């Protein structure tokens, strides 16, 4: 058992650089909420926790800043980014435009096998809705939208889109945790795939733009509910 675990660890390190592995673990912790918006990231303590030197942690910080998940403040340190509602609105505005582009492009270029992959993801997402599993749904939701962008075969678009998604994920999941939001969101996903599969570029672009706008509206609804309940600032989730 120990020998197998050691071999798996060696294979993982051989496939990925140490800073990359550190980055992935810190990214996982941020997106899972183990490290929350505003938290200061201590280079020494994180290096000790992960069993690495400070160099890989420092490099991981730079990559995470590039990904939009942390920010470095001069003479203060590195912090998990805090996204205001105003900034989230700006992100959703850009994302809506990109989603429309993605829908139009995929309707003209998507392959049958890729449509099958998307429908398989939707089946799993429907299963999460039936279970009321928000965490499971959110993971599949990220995979669904990431797959759409990957299928465009546009690397610049993928890089830009992933950063926007990372930033919105700092809001996390209040929007989709609202009663009725999961079934609504997954219905929108089915409409997206149907429009793309039909080859109707205009319809696919429109439904994807509307889906992004609906995500923004869910975020604002969560904000209003939290304010009414005296909960202070709100966190939300990418649609």
GROMACS elastic network, one bead per residue, 0.5 to 0.9 nm:
[ bonds ]
;  ai    aj funct       b0    kb
    1     4     6  0.51964   500
    1     5     6  0.62826   500
    1     6     6  0.86686   500
    2     5     6  0.50566   500
    2     6     6  0.61109   500
    2     7     6  0.86084   500
    3     6     6  0.50826   500
    3     7     6  0.61951   500
    3     8     6  0.86357   500
    4     7     6  0.50987   500
    4     8     6  0.61650   500
    4     9     6  0.86056   500
    5     8     6  0.50853   500
    5     9     6  0.61766   500
    5    10     6  0.86468   500
    6     9     6  0.50744   500
    6    10     6  0.61769   500
    6    11     6  0.85978   500
    7    10     6  0.50676   500
    7    11     6  0.61207   500
    7    12     6  0.85601   500
    8    11     6  0.50807   500
    8    12     6  0.61351   500
    8    13     6  0.86845   500
    9    12     6  0.50468   500
    9    13     6  0.62302   500
    9    14     6  0.85582   500
   10    13     6  0.51742   500
   10    14     6  0.60732   500
   10    15     6  0.86085   500
   11    14     6  0.50518   500
   11    15     6  0.61878   500
   11    16     6  0.86267   500
   12    15     6  0.51954   500
   12    16     6  0.61429   500
   12    17     6  0.88268   500
   12    21     6  0.84940   500
   13    16     6  0.50883   500
   13    17     6  0.61821   500
   13    18     6  0.65595   500
   13    21     6  0.76318   500
   14    17     6  0.71162   500
   16    19     6  0.82965   500
   16    20     6  0.61320   500
   16    21     6  0.63867   500
   17    20     6  0.51259   500
   17    21     6  0.63635   500
   17    22     6  0.87761   500
   18    21     6  0.50783   500
   18    22     6  0.62358   500
   18    23     6  0.85341   500
   18    52     6  0.83838   500
   18    56     6  0.62831   500
   18    57     6  0.89945   500
   19    22     6  0.50293   500
   19    23     6  0.59997   500
   19    24     6  0.85879   500
   19    55     6  0.79757   500
   19    57     6  0.64775   500
   19    58     6  0.82212   500
   19    59     6  0.59516   500
   19    60     6  0.54072   500
   19    63     6  0.89076   500
   20    24     6  0.61674   500
   20    25     6  0.86682   500
   20    56     6  0.80422   500
   20    59     6  0.84458   500
   20    60     6  0.66961   500
   20    63     6  0.85269   500
   21    24     6  0.51520   500
   21    25     6  0.63030   500
   21    26     6  0.86965   500
   21    56     6  0.88126   500
   21    60     6  0.84737   500
   22    25     6  0.52053   500
   22    26     6  0.61891   500
   22    27     6  0.84567   500
   22    47     6  0.89403   500
   22    50     6  0.75258   500
   22    52     6  0.85371   500
   22    56     6  0.67736   500
   22    57     6  0.63774   500
   22    59     6  0.88017   500
   22    60     6  0.61415   500
   23    26     6  0.52131   500
   23    27     6  0.59382   500
   23    28     6  0.84607   500
   23    56     6  0.84241   500
   23    57     6  0.75086   500
   23    59     6  0.81234   500
   23    61     6  0.72555   500
   23    63     6  0.70672   500
   23    64     6  0.67746   500
   24    27     6  0.50064   500
   24    28     6  0.60430   500
   24    29     6  0.86168   500
   24    60     6  0.83739   500
   25    28     6  0.50197   500
   25    29     6  0.62504   500
   25    30     6  0.86942   500
   25    50     6  0.87845   500
   26    29     6  0.50034   500
   26    30     6  0.61811   500
   26    31     6  0.86155   500
   26    35     6  0.82811   500
   26    46     6  0.89683   500
   26    60     6  0.80801   500
   26    61     6  0.88138   500
   26    64     6  0.83776   500
   27    30     6  0.51166   500
   27    31     6  0.61008   500
   27    32     6  0.83510   500
   27    64     6  0.72897   500
   27    69     6  0.76906   500
   28    31     6  0.52719   500
   28    32     6  0.58767   500
   28    33     6  0.84558   500
   28    34     6  0.84002   500
   29    32     6  0.51276   500
   29    33     6  0.61252   500
   29    35     6  0.56784   500
   29    36     6  0.86233   500
   30    33     6  0.51852   500
   30    34     6  0.58665   500
   30    36     6  0.62305   500
   30    37     6  0.81570   500
   30    69     6  0.77607   500
   30    80     6  0.75392   500
   30   170     6  0.77432   500
   31    34     6  0.76615   500
   31    35     6  0.78516   500
   31    36     6  0.83864   500
   31    69     6  0.88699   500
   31   166     6  0.79540   500
   31   169     6  0.65560   500
   31   170     6  0.67841   500
   31   172     6  0.74707   500
   32    35     6  0.76378   500
   32    36     6  0.87077   500
   32   172     6  0.84684   500
   33    36     6  0.53262   500
   33    37     6  0.84495   500
   33   170     6  0.84055   500
   33   172     6  0.79312   500
   35    38     6  0.86058   500
   35    39     6  0.63892   500
   35    40     6  0.88297   500
   35    41     6  0.85223   500
   35    80     6  0.72511   500
   36    39     6  0.56655   500
   36    80     6  0.65009   500
   36    81     6  0.84695   500
   36    82     6  0.86589   500
   36   170     6  0.78929   500
   37    40     6  0.88728   500
   37    70     6  0.87384   500
   37    79     6  0.76541   500
   37    81     6  0.54071   500
   37    83     6  0.79199   500
   37   170     6  0.67752   500
   37   171     6  0.84580   500
   38    79     6  0.57506   500
   38    80     6  0.51535   500
   38    81     6  0.60463   500
   38    82     6  0.57796   500
   39    78     6  0.85213   500
   39    79     6  0.54565   500
   39    80     6  0.54005   500
   39    81     6  0.82126   500
   40    77     6  0.70396   500
   40    78     6  0.58178   500
   40    80     6  0.65867   500
   41    45     6  0.83995   500
   41    46     6  0.74730   500
   41    61     6  0.89765   500
   41    70     6  0.89961   500
   41    77     6  0.74338   500
   41    78     6  0.55148   500
   41    79     6  0.56445   500
   41    80     6  0.72927   500
   42    45     6  0.55226   500
   42    46     6  0.60495   500
   42    47     6  0.84833   500
   42    77     6  0.79304   500
   42    78     6  0.75825   500
   42    79     6  0.89202   500
   43    46     6  0.53572   500
   43    47     6  0.60862   500
   43    48     6  0.86961   500
   43    54     6  0.63224   500
   43    57     6  0.63901   500
   43    58     6  0.69848   500
   43    61     6  0.88947   500
   43    77     6  0.89955   500
   43    78     6  0.85451   500
   44    47     6  0.51737   500
   44    48     6  0.62867   500
   44    49     6  0.86604   500
   44    53     6  0.83134   500
   44    54     6  0.63468   500
   44    57     6  0.85952   500
   45    48     6  0.50885   500
   45    49     6  0.60852   500
   45    50     6  0.86112   500
   46    50     6  0.60661   500
   46    51     6  0.83118   500
   46    52     6  0.84966   500
   46    54     6  0.82724   500
   46    57     6  0.73405   500
   47    50     6  0.52563   500
   47    51     6  0.58230   500
   47    52     6  0.50617   500
   47    53     6  0.56208   500
   47    54     6  0.54842   500
   47    55     6  0.86057   500
   47    56     6  0.81406   500
   47    57     6  0.62810   500
   48    51     6  0.50208   500
   48    52     6  0.64370   500
   48    53     6  0.75908   500
   48    54     6  0.84890   500
   49    52     6  0.79857   500
   50    53     6  0.87542   500
   52    55     6  0.81556   500
   52    56     6  0.71030   500
   52    57     6  0.77712   500
   53    56     6  0.64046   500
   53    57     6  0.72764   500
   54    57     6  0.52136   500
   54    58     6  0.61465   500
   54    59     6  0.87450   500
   55    58     6  0.51161   500
   55    59     6  0.62904   500
   55    60     6  0.85879   500
   56    59     6  0.50400   500
   56    60     6  0.60131   500
   56    61     6  0.85771   500
   57    61     6  0.61859   500
   57    62     6  0.88199   500
   58    61     6  0.51171   500
   58    62     6  0.66334   500
   58    63     6  0.89730   500
   59    62     6  0.52167   500
   59    63     6  0.64842   500
   59    64     6  0.87293   500
   60    63     6  0.50722   500
   60    64     6  0.60639   500
   60    65     6  0.85223   500
   61    64     6  0.50643   500
   61    65     6  0.61242   500
   61    66     6  0.86227   500
   61    70     6  0.72559   500
   61    71     6  0.84567   500
   61    72     6  0.83606   500
   61    78     6  0.76026   500
   62    65     6  0.51257   500
   62    66     6  0.63246   500
   62    67     6  0.87212   500
   62    70     6  0.85278   500
   62    71     6  0.88171   500
   62    72     6  0.85845   500
   63    67     6  0.62414   500
   63    68     6  0.87560   500
   64    68     6  0.62760   500
   64    69     6  0.54331   500
   64    70     6  0.57726   500
   64    71     6  0.82434   500
   65    68     6  0.50568   500
   65    69     6  0.56975   500
   65    71     6  0.55419   500
   65    72     6  0.74873   500
   65    81     6  0.88223   500
   66    69     6  0.77171   500
   66    70     6  0.82378   500
   66    71     6  0.89441   500
   66   163     6  0.81050   500
   67    70     6  0.79210   500
   67   159     6  0.87476   500
   67   162     6  0.77501   500
   67   163     6  0.52052   500
   67   164     6  0.85732   500
   67   166     6  0.70238   500
   67   167     6  0.82045   500
   68    71     6  0.75967   500
   68    81     6  0.75304   500
   68   163     6  0.58431   500
   68   164     6  0.77269   500
   68   166     6  0.65162   500
   68   167     6  0.58320   500
   69    79     6  0.87802   500
   69    80     6  0.61315   500
   69    81     6  0.56298   500
   69    82     6  0.87585   500
   69   163     6  0.83014   500
   69   166     6  0.64846   500
   69   167     6  0.62863   500
   69   170     6  0.74868   500
   70    78     6  0.67222   500
   70    79     6  0.55009   500
   70    82     6  0.84730   500
   71    77     6  0.84903   500
   71    78     6  0.57139   500
   71    79     6  0.55005   500
   71    80     6  0.64723   500
   71    81     6  0.57764   500
   71    82     6  0.89776   500
   72    75     6  0.89287   500
   72    76     6  0.77523   500
   72    77     6  0.57495   500
   72    79     6  0.64027   500
   72    80     6  0.89608   500
   73    76     6  0.52933   500
   73    77     6  0.54406   500
   73    78     6  0.62100   500
   73    79     6  0.77489   500
   74    77     6  0.65692   500
   74    78     6  0.87262   500
   76    79     6  0.88906   500
   78    81     6  0.89799   500
   79    82     6  0.85302   500
   80   170     6  0.86637   500
   81   167     6  0.81819   500
   81   170     6  0.74811   500
   82   167     6  0.89001   500
   82   170     6  0.72494   500
   82   171     6  0.84540   500
   83    86     6  0.81438   500
   83    87     6  0.61603   500
   83    88     6  0.65194   500
   83   167     6  0.72365   500
   83   168     6  0.78676   500
   83   170     6  0.69221   500
   83   171     6  0.71446   500
   84    87     6  0.51721   500
   84    88     6  0.61811   500
   84    89     6  0.86480   500
   84   171     6  0.89090   500
   84   233     6  0.88147   500
   85    89     6  0.61916   500
   85    90     6  0.87533   500
   85   219     6  0.85625   500
   85   220     6  0.81636   500
   85   223     6  0.84060   500
   85   233     6  0.88837   500
   85   234     6  0.85230   500
   86    89     6  0.51547   500
   86    90     6  0.65727   500
   86    91     6  0.88515   500
   87    90     6  0.50382   500
   87    91     6  0.62386   500
   87    92     6  0.86488   500
   88    92     6  0.61065   500
   88    93     6  0.85362   500
   88   167     6  0.80503   500
   88   168     6  0.66566   500
   88   171     6  0.85068   500
   88   216     6  0.81254   500
   88   219     6  0.88545   500
   89    92     6  0.51284   500
   89    93     6  0.61918   500
   89    94     6  0.88062   500
   89   216     6  0.69644   500
   90    93     6  0.50771   500
   90    94     6  0.64508   500
   90    95     6  0.85863   500
   91    94     6  0.52701   500
   91    95     6  0.60162   500
   91    96     6  0.85427   500
   91   164     6  0.64217   500
   91   165     6  0.87778   500
   91   167     6  0.80466   500
   91   168     6  0.74996   500
   92    96     6  0.59053   500
   92    97     6  0.86199   500
   92   164     6  0.83377   500
   92   168     6  0.83033   500
   92   212     6  0.66081   500
   92   213     6  0.71232   500
   92   215     6  0.80547   500
   92   216     6  0.62660   500
   92   238     6  0.89306   500
   93    96     6  0.52790   500
   93    97     6  0.66483   500
   93    98     6  0.89292   500
   93   212     6  0.82192   500
   93   213     6  0.78770   500
   93   216     6  0.86824   500
   94    97     6  0.52983   500
   94    98     6  0.63707   500
   94    99     6  0.86485   500
   94   164     6  0.84552   500
   95    99     6  0.59119   500
   95   100     6  0.85123   500
   95   161     6  0.73329   500
   95   164     6  0.71102   500
   95   165     6  0.85466   500
   95   209     6  0.81597   500
   95   212     6  0.68247   500
   96    99     6  0.50569   500
   96   100     6  0.62526   500
   96   101     6  0.87193   500
   96   208     6  0.73808   500
   96   210     6  0.74899   500
   96   211     6  0.79127   500
   96   212     6  0.51188   500
   96   213     6  0.65710   500
   97   100     6  0.52592   500
   97   101     6  0.64520   500
   97   102     6  0.88034   500
   97   209     6  0.65762   500
   97   212     6  0.88290   500
   98   101     6  0.50016   500
   98   102     6  0.61419   500
   98   103     6  0.86360   500
   98   157     6  0.81111   500
   98   161     6  0.76845   500
   98   209     6  0.80297   500
   99   103     6  0.61188   500
   99   104     6  0.85874   500
   99   149     6  0.87019   500
   99   205     6  0.69578   500
   99   206     6  0.87961   500
   99   207     6  0.89172   500
   99   208     6  0.53943   500
   99   209     6  0.55382   500
   99   210     6  0.89920   500
   99   211     6  0.84987   500
   99   212     6  0.72589   500
  100   103     6  0.51919   500
  100   104     6  0.62319   500
  100   105     6  0.85840   500
  100   202     6  0.86791   500
  100   204     6  0.74054   500
  100   206     6  0.61299   500
  100   207     6  0.77255   500
  100   208     6  0.54962   500
  100   210     6  0.85728   500
  101   104     6  0.52624   500
  101   105     6  0.60905   500
  101   106     6  0.85512   500
  101   205     6  0.62629   500
  101   208     6  0.87058   500
  101   209     6  0.86583   500
  102   105     6  0.51677   500
  102   106     6  0.59992   500
  102   107     6  0.85078   500
  102   148     6  0.73202   500
  102   149     6  0.65709   500
  102   151     6  0.89995   500
  102   152     6  0.68717   500
  102   157     6  0.88939   500
  102   204     6  0.85091   500
  102   205     6  0.70060   500
  102   208     6  0.79990   500
  103   106     6  0.52993   500
  103   107     6  0.61300   500
  103   108     6  0.88252   500
  103   148     6  0.83108   500
  103   192     6  0.78435   500
  103   195     6  0.83732   500
  103   196     6  0.65252   500
  103   201     6  0.66566   500
  103   202     6  0.81156   500
  103   203     6  0.81918   500
  103   206     6  0.77472   500
  103   207     6  0.79107   500
  103   208     6  0.60756   500
  103   209     6  0.83479   500
  104   107     6  0.54147   500
  104   108     6  0.67882   500
  104   196     6  0.78249   500
  104   199     6  0.87342   500
  104   200     6  0.77562   500
  104   202     6  0.61750   500
  104   203     6  0.79149   500
  104   204     6  0.57393   500
  104   206     6  0.84033   500
  104   208     6  0.89911   500
  105   108     6  0.54766   500
  105   109     6  0.63227   500
  105   110     6  0.81206   500
  105   152     6  0.67551   500
  105   196     6  0.89051   500
  105   201     6  0.69866   500
  105   204     6  0.88097   500
  105   205     6  0.82350   500
  106   111     6  0.87446   500
  106   148     6  0.78002   500
  106   149     6  0.87734   500
  106   151     6  0.72339   500
  106   152     6  0.62099   500
  106   196     6  0.62232   500
  106   197     6  0.84920   500
  106   199     6  0.80742   500
  106   201     6  0.76653   500
  106   204     6  0.81699   500
  107   110     6  0.60805   500
  107   195     6  0.73342   500
  107   197     6  0.63682   500
  107   198     6  0.70724   500
  107   200     6  0.58841   500
  107   202     6  0.85703   500
  107   203     6  0.88792   500
  107   204     6  0.65005   500
  107   205     6  0.84251   500
  108   196     6  0.79859   500
  108   199     6  0.57935   500
  108   200     6  0.76835   500
  108   201     6  0.64628   500
  109   151     6  0.85834   500
  109   152     6  0.77121   500
  109   199     6  0.83607   500
  110   113     6  0.84578   500
  110   114     6  0.65078   500
  110   115     6  0.71169   500
  110   151     6  0.69544   500
  110   152     6  0.78202   500
  110   196     6  0.76393   500
  110   197     6  0.75312   500
  110   199     6  0.84805   500
  111   114     6  0.52553   500
  111   115     6  0.65151   500
  111   116     6  0.88735   500
  111   151     6  0.87253   500
  111   197     6  0.87416   500
  112   115     6  0.51010   500
  112   116     6  0.63527   500
  112   117     6  0.87960   500
  112   197     6  0.80344   500
  113   116     6  0.50276   500
  113   117     6  0.63557   500
  113   118     6  0.88159   500
  114   118     6  0.63306   500
  114   119     6  0.86786   500
  114   147     6  0.87284   500
  114   148     6  0.88998   500
  114   151     6  0.74314   500
  115   118     6  0.51141   500
  115   119     6  0.62220   500
  115   120     6  0.86150   500
  115   193     6  0.72147   500
  115   196     6  0.83315   500
  115   197     6  0.66373   500
  116   119     6  0.50844   500
  116   120     6  0.61243   500
  116   121     6  0.86419   500
  117   120     6  0.51162   500
  117   121     6  0.63338   500
  117   122     6  0.87247   500
  117   147     6  0.86914   500
  118   121     6  0.50852   500
  118   122     6  0.62638   500
  118   123     6  0.87691   500
  118   144     6  0.67282   500
  118   147     6  0.76540   500
  118   148     6  0.80718   500
  118   193     6  0.71427   500
  119   123     6  0.62554   500
  119   124     6  0.87628   500
  119   190     6  0.80118   500
  119   193     6  0.74238   500
  120   123     6  0.51138   500
  120   124     6  0.65394   500
  120   125     6  0.87375   500
  121   124     6  0.51688   500
  121   125     6  0.61880   500
  121   126     6  0.86439   500
  121   140     6  0.69621   500
  121   141     6  0.85591   500
  121   143     6  0.80294   500
  121   144     6  0.65560   500
  122   126     6  0.60589   500
  122   127     6  0.85389   500
  122   140     6  0.83869   500
  122   141     6  0.88330   500
  122   144     6  0.78861   500
  122   186     6  0.75393   500
  122   189     6  0.74358   500
  122   190     6  0.70819   500
  123   126     6  0.51274   500
  123   127     6  0.63973   500
  123   128     6  0.89288   500
  124   128     6  0.64791   500
  124   129     6  0.88204   500
  124   137     6  0.83673   500
  124   140     6  0.75937   500
  125   128     6  0.50435   500
  125   129     6  0.63391   500
  125   130     6  0.87226   500
  125   136     6  0.79578   500
  125   137     6  0.56932   500
  125   138     6  0.87444   500
  125   140     6  0.62552   500
  125   141     6  0.73684   500
  125   186     6  0.71326   500
  126   129     6  0.50270   500
  126   130     6  0.62764   500
  126   131     6  0.87194   500
  126   137     6  0.83738   500
  126   183     6  0.80986   500
  126   186     6  0.70072   500
  127   130     6  0.51126   500
  127   131     6  0.63571   500
  127   132     6  0.85818   500
  127   133     6  0.86117   500
  127   137     6  0.85379   500
  128   131     6  0.50667   500
  128   132     6  0.59331   500
  128   133     6  0.50643   500
  128   134     6  0.71917   500
  128   135     6  0.86242   500
  128   136     6  0.60699   500
  128   137     6  0.53554   500
  128   140     6  0.88157   500
  128   182     6  0.89789   500
  129   133     6  0.62871   500
  129   134     6  0.76050   500
  129   136     6  0.88960   500
  129   137     6  0.69265   500
  129   182     6  0.62082   500
  129   183     6  0.64251   500
  129   186     6  0.80882   500
  130   133     6  0.78054   500
  130   183     6  0.87939   500
  131   134     6  0.86778   500
  132   136     6  0.88622   500
  132   137     6  0.83922   500
  132   182     6  0.81479   500
  133   136     6  0.53689   500
  133   137     6  0.60800   500
  133   138     6  0.86546   500
  134   137     6  0.50107   500
  134   138     6  0.60609   500
  134   139     6  0.87192   500
  134   173     6  0.79917   500
  134   176     6  0.75058   500
  134   177     6  0.66540   500
  134   182     6  0.78095   500
  135   138     6  0.51821   500
  135   139     6  0.64220   500
  135   140     6  0.88251   500
  135   173     6  0.84268   500
  136   139     6  0.53651   500
  136   140     6  0.64518   500
  136   141     6  0.85759   500
  137   140     6  0.52282   500
  137   141     6  0.59260   500
  137   142     6  0.86582   500
  137   182     6  0.80496   500
  138   142     6  0.62376   500
  138   143     6  0.86562   500
  138   173     6  0.78328   500
  138   176     6  0.83693   500
  138   237     6  0.81104   500
  138   238     6  0.84817   500
  138   239     6  0.87000   500
  139   142     6  0.52894   500
  139   143     6  0.64285   500
  139   144     6  0.87433   500
  140   144     6  0.60247   500
  140   145     6  0.87170   500
  141   144     6  0.50534   500
  141   145     6  0.63967   500
  141   146     6  0.85019   500
  141   186     6  0.87023   500
  141   238     6  0.85094   500
  141   239     6  0.74152   500
  142   145     6  0.54364   500
  142   146     6  0.59860   500
  142   147     6  0.84474   500
  142   165     6  0.82340   500
  142   238     6  0.81470   500
  142   239     6  0.84791   500
  143   146     6  0.50598   500
  143   147     6  0.59280   500
  143   148     6  0.86212   500
  144   147     6  0.52140   500
  144   148     6  0.64440   500
  144   149     6  0.89971   500
  144   189     6  0.86638   500
  145   148     6  0.50928   500
  145   149     6  0.65195   500
  145   150     6  0.86970   500
  145   239     6  0.87619   500
  146   149     6  0.52810   500
  146   150     6  0.61354   500
  146   151     6  0.86502   500
  146   158     6  0.78400   500
  146   161     6  0.83565   500
  146   162     6  0.75343   500
  147   151     6  0.60946   500
  147   152     6  0.88793   500
  148   151     6  0.53030   500
  148   152     6  0.69337   500
  149   152     6  0.53967   500
  149   153     6  0.73983   500
  149   154     6  0.76297   500
  149   155     6  0.88353   500
  149   157     6  0.72660   500
  149   158     6  0.57637   500
  149   161     6  0.77192   500
  150   153     6  0.55191   500
  150   154     6  0.71386   500
  150   155     6  0.77897   500
  150   157     6  0.87284   500
  150   158     6  0.63949   500
  151   154     6  0.80749   500
  152   155     6  0.84520   500
  152   157     6  0.83572   500
  152   158     6  0.84361   500
  153   157     6  0.85316   500
  153   158     6  0.81518   500
  154   157     6  0.53396   500
  154   158     6  0.62526   500
  154   159     6  0.88282   500
  155   159     6  0.61720   500
  155   160     6  0.86223   500
  156   159     6  0.51816   500
  156   160     6  0.61976   500
  156   161     6  0.84629   500
  157   160     6  0.52306   500
  157   161     6  0.59226   500
  157   162     6  0.84642   500
  158   161     6  0.51390   500
  158   162     6  0.60186   500
  158   163     6  0.86559   500
  159   162     6  0.53465   500
  159   163     6  0.64823   500
  159   164     6  0.89513   500
  160   163     6  0.53669   500
  160   164     6  0.65436   500
  160   165     6  0.88690   500
  161   164     6  0.51577   500
  161   165     6  0.62332   500
  161   166     6  0.86322   500
  162   165     6  0.50195   500
  162   166     6  0.60854   500
  162   167     6  0.86154   500
  163   166     6  0.50490   500
  163   167     6  0.62599   500
  163   168     6  0.86851   500
  164   167     6  0.51621   500
  164   168     6  0.62527   500
  164   169     6  0.85737   500
  165   168     6  0.50938   500
  165   169     6  0.60202   500
  165   170     6  0.88041   500
  165   238     6  0.65573   500
  166   169     6  0.50385   500
  166   170     6  0.66723   500
  166   238     6  0.87173   500
  167   170     6  0.54223   500
  167   171     6  0.76287   500
  167   238     6  0.89167   500
  168   171     6  0.55515   500
  168   172     6  0.71001   500
  168   236     6  0.76232   500
  168   237     6  0.63297   500
  168   238     6  0.54802   500
  169   173     6  0.76846   500
  169   235     6  0.87499   500
  169   236     6  0.73487   500
  169   237     6  0.55099   500
  169   238     6  0.58744   500
  170   173     6  0.88970   500
  170   235     6  0.73915   500
  170   236     6  0.77451   500
  170   237     6  0.77327   500
  171   174     6  0.77025   500
  171   175     6  0.88216   500
  171   219     6  0.87369   500
  171   234     6  0.73657   500
  171   237     6  0.55357   500
  171   238     6  0.78839   500
  172   175     6  0.81003   500
  172   176     6  0.89069   500
  172   235     6  0.55008   500
  172   238     6  0.72713   500
  173   176     6  0.55472   500
  173   177     6  0.60169   500
  173   178     6  0.89264   500
  173   235     6  0.64003   500
  173   238     6  0.76692   500
  174   178     6  0.65557   500
  174   218     6  0.87270   500
  174   219     6  0.75066   500
  174   222     6  0.62149   500
  174   223     6  0.86652   500
  174   234     6  0.72480   500
  174   235     6  0.54772   500
  174   237     6  0.63067   500
  175   178     6  0.57184   500
  175   181     6  0.73541   500
  175   215     6  0.77243   500
  175   216     6  0.88142   500
  175   217     6  0.87276   500
  175   218     6  0.51476   500
  175   220     6  0.80425   500
  175   221     6  0.73460   500
  175   222     6  0.53830   500
  175   223     6  0.84368   500
  175   235     6  0.75608   500
  175   237     6  0.56468   500
  175   238     6  0.82382   500
  175   239     6  0.85360   500
  176   179     6  0.80457   500
  176   180     6  0.83269   500
  176   181     6  0.51793   500
  176   182     6  0.58120   500
  176   185     6  0.78893   500
  176   215     6  0.85436   500
  176   218     6  0.73275   500
  176   219     6  0.83435   500
  176   222     6  0.88323   500
  176   236     6  0.72265   500
  176   237     6  0.63027   500
  176   238     6  0.83293   500
  176   239     6  0.76775   500
  177   180     6  0.82186   500
  177   181     6  0.66301   500
  177   182     6  0.72436   500
  177   222     6  0.88895   500
  177   236     6  0.84924   500
  177   237     6  0.87094   500
  178   181     6  0.54291   500
  178   182     6  0.78251   500
  178   218     6  0.82580   500
  178   221     6  0.88129   500
  178   222     6  0.73098   500
  179   182     6  0.76837   500
  180   183     6  0.58229   500
  180   184     6  0.63779   500
  180   185     6  0.87547   500
  181   184     6  0.50887   500
  181   185     6  0.59573   500
  181   186     6  0.85767   500
  181   218     6  0.78624   500
  182   185     6  0.51358   500
  182   186     6  0.61749   500
  182   187     6  0.85678   500
  183   186     6  0.52799   500
  183   187     6  0.61405   500
  183   188     6  0.87059   500
  184   187     6  0.52346   500
  184   188     6  0.64384   500
  184   189     6  0.89027   500
  185   188     6  0.51697   500
  185   189     6  0.64858   500
  185   211     6  0.80493   500
  185   214     6  0.85312   500
  185   215     6  0.82713   500
  185   239     6  0.71107   500
  186   190     6  0.64378   500
  186   191     6  0.87927   500
  187   190     6  0.52086   500
  187   191     6  0.64804   500
  187   192     6  0.87994   500
  188   191     6  0.51316   500
  188   192     6  0.63023   500
  188   193     6  0.89272   500
  188   207     6  0.78960   500
  188   208     6  0.85192   500
  188   210     6  0.89692   500
  188   211     6  0.65363   500
  189   192     6  0.50223   500
  189   193     6  0.64470   500
  189   194     6  0.86719   500
  189   208     6  0.86381   500
  189   211     6  0.81034   500
  190   193     6  0.53136   500
  190   194     6  0.61743   500
  190   195     6  0.86305   500
  191   194     6  0.50802   500
  191   195     6  0.60834   500
  191   196     6  0.85741   500
  191   204     6  0.85517   500
  191   207     6  0.72747   500
  191   208     6  0.89089   500
  192   195     6  0.52585   500
  192   196     6  0.62045   500
  192   197     6  0.85590   500
  192   203     6  0.87464   500
  192   204     6  0.62173   500
  192   205     6  0.87015   500
  192   207     6  0.60511   500
  192   208     6  0.62617   500
  192   211     6  0.84694   500
  193   196     6  0.51006   500
  193   197     6  0.59270   500
  193   198     6  0.84438   500
  193   204     6  0.81044   500
  194   197     6  0.51519   500
  194   198     6  0.61250   500
  194   199     6  0.89335   500
  194   204     6  0.82907   500
  195   198     6  0.51648   500
  195   199     6  0.67629   500
  195   200     6  0.61626   500
  195   201     6  0.78329   500
  195   202     6  0.89045   500
  195   203     6  0.60547   500
  195   205     6  0.85941   500
  195   207     6  0.77465   500
  196   199     6  0.54464   500
  196   200     6  0.64837   500
  196   201     6  0.70732   500
  196   203     6  0.79810   500
  196   204     6  0.52724   500
  196   205     6  0.85196   500
  197   200     6  0.78853   500
  197   204     6  0.87828   500
  198   201     6  0.85531   500
  198   204     6  0.85837   500
  199   202     6  0.89911   500
  199   203     6  0.87392   500
  199   204     6  0.79536   500
  200   203     6  0.54619   500
  200   204     6  0.60836   500
  200   205     6  0.85790   500
  201   204     6  0.51323   500
  201   205     6  0.60166   500
  201   206     6  0.84940   500
  202   205     6  0.52032   500
  202   206     6  0.61029   500
  202   207     6  0.86565   500
  203   206     6  0.50946   500
  203   207     6  0.61028   500
  203   208     6  0.85360   500
  204   207     6  0.53544   500
  204   208     6  0.62001   500
  204   209     6  0.86118   500
  205   208     6  0.53241   500
  205   209     6  0.61834   500
  205   210     6  0.86134   500
  206   209     6  0.51806   500
  206   210     6  0.61018   500
  206   211     6  0.85528   500
  207   210     6  0.50149   500
  207   211     6  0.60555   500
  207   212     6  0.87631   500
  208   212     6  0.64632   500
  208   213     6  0.87626   500
  209   212     6  0.52734   500
  209   213     6  0.63874   500
  209   214     6  0.86912   500
  210   214     6  0.60522   500
  210   215     6  0.86091   500
  211   214     6  0.50077   500
  211   215     6  0.62922   500
  211   216     6  0.87716   500
  211   239     6  0.73093   500
  212   215     6  0.50506   500
  212   216     6  0.64174   500
  212   217     6  0.87594   500
  212   238     6  0.84828   500
  212   239     6  0.65266   500
  213   216     6  0.50419   500
  213   217     6  0.62775   500
  213   218     6  0.87070   500
  214   218     6  0.62044   500
  214   219     6  0.86188   500
  214   239     6  0.78422   500
  215   218     6  0.50754   500
  215   219     6  0.62755   500
  215   220     6  0.87951   500
  215   237     6  0.79677   500
  215   238     6  0.66068   500
  216   219     6  0.50452   500
  216   220     6  0.63977   500
  216   221     6  0.87200   500
  216   238     6  0.83464   500
  216   239     6  0.80506   500
  217   220     6  0.51091   500
  217   221     6  0.61744   500
  217   222     6  0.86408   500
  218   221     6  0.50186   500
  218   222     6  0.62132   500
  218   223     6  0.85918   500
  218   236     6  0.81743   500
  218   237     6  0.87894   500
  218   239     6  0.86715   500
  219   222     6  0.51857   500
  219   223     6  0.62741   500
  219   224     6  0.88149   500
  219   234     6  0.84972   500
  219   235     6  0.79648   500
  219   236     6  0.56013   500
  219   237     6  0.72796   500
  219   238     6  0.86042   500
  220   224     6  0.62086   500
  220   225     6  0.86178   500
  220   236     6  0.88055   500
  221   224     6  0.51263   500
  221   225     6  0.62175   500
  221   226     6  0.86012   500
  222   225     6  0.51139   500
  222   226     6  0.61024   500
  222   227     6  0.85392   500
  222   234     6  0.68522   500
  222   235     6  0.78922   500
  222   236     6  0.71586   500
  223   226     6  0.52138   500
  223   227     6  0.61481   500
  223   228     6  0.85927   500
  223   232     6  0.86381   500
  223   233     6  0.71663   500
  223   234     6  0.53701   500
  223   235     6  0.77935   500
  223   236     6  0.83228   500
  224   227     6  0.51164   500
  224   228     6  0.60802   500
  224   229     6  0.85187   500
  224   234     6  0.87268   500
  225   228     6  0.51009   500
  225   229     6  0.61073   500
  225   230     6  0.85884   500
  225   231     6  0.84467   500
  225   234     6  0.88770   500
  226   229     6  0.50066   500
  226   230     6  0.60818   500
  226   232     6  0.63316   500
  226   233     6  0.71150   500
  226   234     6  0.62156   500
  227   230     6  0.50236   500
  227   231     6  0.58210   500
  227   232     6  0.57899   500
  227   233     6  0.73725   500
  227   234     6  0.80760   500
  228   231     6  0.76516   500
  228   232     6  0.89632   500
  229   232     6  0.82049   500
  230   233     6  0.89902   500
  231   234     6  0.74419   500
